[in-house]
């Protein structure tokens, strides 16, 4: 992976200095640092120098991400361990100034105001500019090794969910089920959960981002489960809704079929060149026609990778078009206050029709199962 990371840093360097010049880039957002340098300690930053030598600065005594070894000093990457309470970002700014950079591009969307001021004070004689989301844009399209990691994350997630469905659920609390799911993810090889696991039953079901409570699963409930594994830093998402008992009510069947149709419409719209807003509209139109349009949240899906909420955003106001090899979620849901609701979430990779269309990574059945 060191050659891959070096190539990624070279692309960023070219983007920062398209016409030459002495421009260094200070990358501080954790996911961006990992993308460009590999597994790193918490709080580490990366200085991408104009001359081709890049420096990773951090506190190695704080420990690193267990997903992989610390990067080696090769492919133009130098490791600079820091002692005491030194701020890696400030140390990187000082290093850029000492190295003769005349401009330092920083991730203003990640730095606090106080930290930005400290970086500016450390970069004596250097002009600070905004790197904006240059690394995030570079991360948008995944290579096949990244997609392979997402596949493994999805396999782990499907397996953990499948095992839970084979157990006795009635009488157990949302909180207990969420903890068990996260334990199963780790047991099957995940670094940990991709995001806080959500288990929602009864009147809580269908709520986006529901935090598990001590409510117990009862006969006749909808049960909504949203979870994902993190594997080698890469994250996926799956959401499914089930009925507890032998026979769902008519309103449960009707609502489930509507959400399923909306989810299918959005999945089928995932083609290279499709507008982000058009994918959102495909799901939203189905829910609008069924009278549930206002129940859908601000987004139908979002990008995934080293973060669970990357670009792109599949929303009504989103600008841009999908490209091939972009992993996204499709996650419509409807919640009826006081009754419950349905969520169906999948992680997919955008592929062209010639390549078989969108690649579904999360394959747990979407049938309305009675558990």
C-alpha positions in Angstrom: 0.0 0.0 0.0 3.0 2.4 0.5 3.2 2.8 -3.3 -0.5 3.5 -3.5 -0.3 6.1 -0.7 2.7 7.7 -2.5 0.8 8.0 -5.7 -2.2 9.6 -3.9 0.1 12.2 -2.3 1.6 12.9 -5.7 -1.8 13.6 -7.1 -2.6 16.0 -4.3 0.8 17.7 -4.8 0.0 18.2 -8.4 -3.4 19.6 -7.6 -1.9 22.1 -5.1 0.8 23.3 -7.4 -0.5 22.9 -11.0 1.9 25.6 -12.3 4.8 24.9 -10.0 5.7 27.1 -7.0 6.5 26.2 -3.4 3.1 25.1 -2.0 2.9 22.7 0.9 -0.3 21.0 2.1 -1.2 20.4 5.7 -3.7 17.5 6.0 -5.3 17.1 9.4 -8.7 15.5 8.9 -8.1 11.9 10.3 -9.7 10.1 7.3 -7.7 12.1 4.9 -4.4 11.5 6.7 -5.2 7.7 6.7 -6.0 7.8 2.9 -2.7 9.4 2.1 -0.4 7.7 4.6 -2.0 4.5 5.9 -2.7 3.6 9.5 -1.5 6.4 11.8 -1.8 7.4 15.5 -4.7 9.4 16.6 -4.2 13.1 16.0 -1.4 12.7 13.5 -1.1 15.1 10.6 0.6 14.9 7.2 2.7 17.6 5.5 2.8 17.1 1.8 5.9 19.1 0.6 6.3 20.7 -2.7 9.7 18.9 -3.4 8.3 15.4 -3.0 9.3 14.7 0.6 6.3 14.3 2.8 6.3 14.2 6.6 3.9 12.4 9.0 3.9 14.0 12.4 2.3 12.6 15.5 2.5 11.1 19.0 3.4 7.5 18.5 3.3 6.8 22.3 -0.5 7.4 22.1 -0.9 4.2 20.0 -2.1 3.7 16.5 -5.1 2.3 14.8 -5.1 -1.5 15.2 -6.2 -1.9 11.6 -2.6 -2.0 10.3 1.0 -1.2 10.9 2.4 2.2 11.1 3.7 3.5 7.7 7.3 2.8 6.9 9.8 5.6 5.9 9.8 4.9 2.2 8.2 6.2 -0.9 9.1 9.7 0.1 7.4 9.6 3.5 9.3 10.6 6.6 8.1 9.9 10.2 8.5 12.6 12.7 7.5 11.5 16.3 6.7 14.4 18.6 7.1 14.6 22.3 5.3 16.3 25.1 2.1 18.2 24.2 3.3 19.6 20.9 0.5 20.1 18.4 1.3 18.1 15.3 -0.4 20.7 13.0 1.7 23.6 14.5 4.9 21.5 14.2 4.1 20.8 10.6 3.5 24.5 9.9 6.9 25.3 11.4 8.5 22.6 9.3 6.9 24.0 6.1 8.3 27.4 6.9 11.8 26.0 7.6 11.6 24.1 4.3 11.1 27.2 2.3 7.4 26.9 1.4 5.9 30.2 0.5 2.3 28.9 0.7 0.7 26.4 3.1 -2.7 25.0 2.2 -4.7 23.9 5.3 -8.0 22.1 5.8 -9.9 25.1 7.2 -13.1 23.0 7.4 -11.4 20.8 10.0 -9.2 23.2 12.0 -10.8 25.1 14.8 -10.3 28.9 14.8 -7.8 28.7 17.7 -5.8 25.9 16.0 -5.8 27.9 12.7 -4.3 30.8 14.5 -1.7 28.7 16.1 -0.8 27.2 12.7 -0.5 30.7 11.2 1.7 31.8 14.1 4.0 28.8 13.5 4.2 29.3 9.7 6.3 32.5 9.9 6.5 34.1 6.5 4.2 31.6 4.9 0.9 32.5 3.3 -2.0 30.3 4.5 -4.7 29.3 1.9 -7.6 26.9 2.1 -7.1 23.4 0.9 -10.9 23.1 0.8 -12.0 19.5 0.3 -9.3 18.5 -2.2 -8.5 15.2 -0.5 -12.2 14.4 -0.1 -12.7 14.9 -3.8 -9.8 12.7 -4.5 -11.3 10.0 -2.2 -14.6 10.0 -4.0 -13.7 7.3 -6.6 -12.4 4.1 -4.9 -9.8 1.8 -6.3 -10.4 -1.9 -6.4 -8.4 -2.5 -3.2 -10.6 0.0 -1.3 -13.7 -1.7 -2.8 -12.4 -5.1 -1.7 -12.1 -3.8 1.9 -15.7 -2.6 1.7 -16.8 -6.0 0.5 -15.2 -7.7 3.5 -16.9 -5.1 5.8 -20.2 -5.9 4.2 -19.7 -9.7 4.5 -18.9 -9.3 8.2 -22.0 -7.1 8.7 -24.3 -9.5 6.8 -23.0 -12.4 8.9 -23.5 -10.6 12.2 -27.0 -9.6 11.3 -27.9 -13.1 10.0 -26.8 -14.7 13.3 -28.9 -12.3 15.3 -32.0 -13.2 13.3 -31.6 -16.8 14.3 -31.7 -16.0 18.0 -34.6 -15.4 20.3 -35.6 -11.7 20.2 -38.8 -11.3 22.2 -38.2 -9.8 25.6 -34.7 -8.5 24.9 -34.0 -4.8 25.0 -32.9 -2.6 22.1 -29.7 -1.8 24.0 -28.8 -5.4 24.6 -29.4 -6.3 20.9 -27.2 -3.4 19.8 -24.3 -4.5 22.1 -24.6 -8.1 20.9 -24.5 -7.0 17.2 -21.3 -4.9 17.8 -19.7 -7.8 19.6 -20.5 -10.1 16.7 -19.0 -7.7 14.3 -15.7 -7.8 16.1 -15.9 -11.6 16.6 -16.1 -11.9 12.8 -13.0 -9.8 12.1 -14.2 -6.1 12.1 -12.0 -3.4 13.6 -15.2 -2.3 15.2 -18.6 -0.8 14.3 -18.7 1.6 11.4 -21.1 3.9 13.4 -23.2 3.4 16.6 -25.5 0.5 16.0 -29.2 1.3 16.0 -31.8 -1.1 17.1 -35.4 0.2 17.2 -38.5 -1.6 18.1 -42.2 -0.8 18.2 -43.0 2.9 18.1 -39.2 3.6 17.7 -38.9 1.5 14.5 -38.0 3.4 11.3 -36.5 6.3 13.1 -33.2 7.5 11.5 -30.2 7.3 13.9 -32.3 6.0 16.8 -30.3 5.4 19.9 -31.1 2.1 21.6 -33.1 2.2 24.8 -34.3 -0.3 27.4 -37.6 -0.9 25.5 -38.1 -4.6 25.1 -39.1 -6.4 21.8 -42.7 -7.4 21.8 -44.9 -9.6 19.6 -46.3 -7.6 16.7 -43.5 -5.0 16.7 -41.6 -3.7 13.7 -37.9 -4.2 14.5 -35.5 -1.9 12.6 -31.7 -2.7 12.8 -29.0 -0.4 11.3 -25.4 -1.4 11.6 -22.1 -1.7 9.8 -18.6 -3.0 10.2 -15.3 -1.2 9.9 -12.6 -3.2 8.2 -9.1 -1.8 7.6 -10.7 1.6 8.1 -13.4 1.2 5.5 -17.1 1.3 6.5 -20.4 0.0 5.2 -24.0 0.3 6.2 -27.0 -2.0 6.2 -30.5 -1.4 7.5 -33.4 -3.9 7.7 -36.8 -4.0 9.2 -38.6 -7.2 10.4 -41.9 -8.0 12.1 -41.9 -9.9 15.4 -44.5 -12.6 15.4 -46.1 -14.9 12.8 -48.2 -12.5 10.7 -47.7 -8.8 10.0 -50.6 -6.5 10.0 -51.9 -5.1 6.8 -50.6 -1.6 7.5 -47.1 -3.1 8.2 -47.1 -4.9 4.8 -48.3 -1.8 3.0 -45.7 0.5 4.5 -42.9 -2.0 4.0 -43.8 -2.4 0.3 -43.8 1.3 -0.2 -40.3 1.8 1.3 -39.0 -1.2 -0.5 -40.3 0.2 -3.8 -38.6 3.5 -3.1 -35.3 1.9 -2.2 -35.4 -0.2 -5.3 -36.1 2.8 -7.5 -33.1 4.6 -6.1 -30.8 1.6 -6.4 -31.8 1.2 -10.1 -31.0 4.9 -10.7 -27.3 4.4 -9.6 -25.6 4.6 -13.0 -22.5 6.5 -14.0 -23.6 10.0 -15.1 -26.7 10.1 -13.0 -27.3 13.3 -11.1 -27.1 13.0 -7.3 -30.5 14.8 -7.1 -32.1 12.4 -9.6 -31.2 9.3 -7.5 -32.8 11.1 -4.5 -35.8 12.0 -6.6 -36.3 8.4 -7.7 -37.0 7.3 -4.1 -38.8 10.5 -3.1 -41.3 10.3 -6.0 -42.4 6.8 -4.8 -42.9 8.0 -1.3 -44.7 11.1 -2.4 -47.1 9.1 -4.5 -47.9 7.0 -1.4 -48.4 10.1 0.8 -45.2 9.6 2.8 -43.0 12.2 1.0 -42.6 14.4 4.1 -41.4 11.4 6.2 -38.2 11.0 4.2 -35.2 12.8 5.7 -33.0 15.3 3.9 -30.9 12.6 2.1 -31.7 9.3 0.4 -28.1 8.2 0.7 -24.5 9.2 1.0 -21.0 8.1 0.1 -19.1 5.6 2.2 -15.4 4.7 2.6 -13.1 5.8 5.3 -16.1 7.7 6.7 -19.7 6.6 6.8 -21.0 10.0 5.5 -18.6 11.0 2.7 -19.5 12.7 -0.5 -21.6 12.4 -2.5 -24.9 13.3 -0.8 -28.0 12.0 -2.6 -30.3 14.8 -1.7 -32.7 17.2 -3.6 -30.3 20.1 -3.7 -27.1 18.1 -4.3 -25.0 19.1 -7.3 -23.0 16.7 -9.3 -23.1 13.4 -11.1 -22.1 9.9 -10.1 -19.0 8.3 -11.5 -18.1 4.6 -11.7 -16.5 3.0 -8.6 -18.2 5.3 -6.2 -19.7 3.5 -3.1 -22.9 4.9 -1.7 -25.7 4.0 0.6 -29.4 4.0 -0.4 -31.3 4.3 2.8 -34.9 5.6 2.6 -37.2 5.2 5.6 -40.6 6.2 6.8 -41.6 6.6 10.5 -45.2 7.0 11.6 -45.3 8.7 15.0 -46.7 6.5 17.6 -46.8 3.4 15.4 -43.3 2.8 14.0 -41.9 2.5 10.6 -39.5 1.0 8.1 -35.9 1.5 7.0 -34.1 -0.4 4.3 -30.5 0.5 3.8 -27.9 -1.0 1.5 -24.3 -0.2 0.5 -23.6 -0.4 -3.3 -20.9 0.5 -5.7 -21.8 2.4 -8.8 -21.0 0.4 -11.9 -21.9 0.8 -15.6 -24.6 -1.4 -17.2 -21.8 -3.0 -19.2 -20.3 -4.1 -15.9 -23.5 -5.5 -14.5 -25.0 -2.3 -13.0 -24.7 -1.3 -9.4 -22.8 -3.8 -7.3 -24.8 -4.7 -4.1 -22.4 -5.3 -1.2 -25.0 -5.9 1.6 -26.9 -9.0 0.6 -29.1 -9.9 3.6 -32.6 -10.5 2.3 -35.0 -7.6 2.0 -38.1 -9.8 2.3 -40.4 -8.8 5.1 -39.5 -11.6 7.5 -41.6 -12.5 10.5 -39.2 -13.5 13.3 
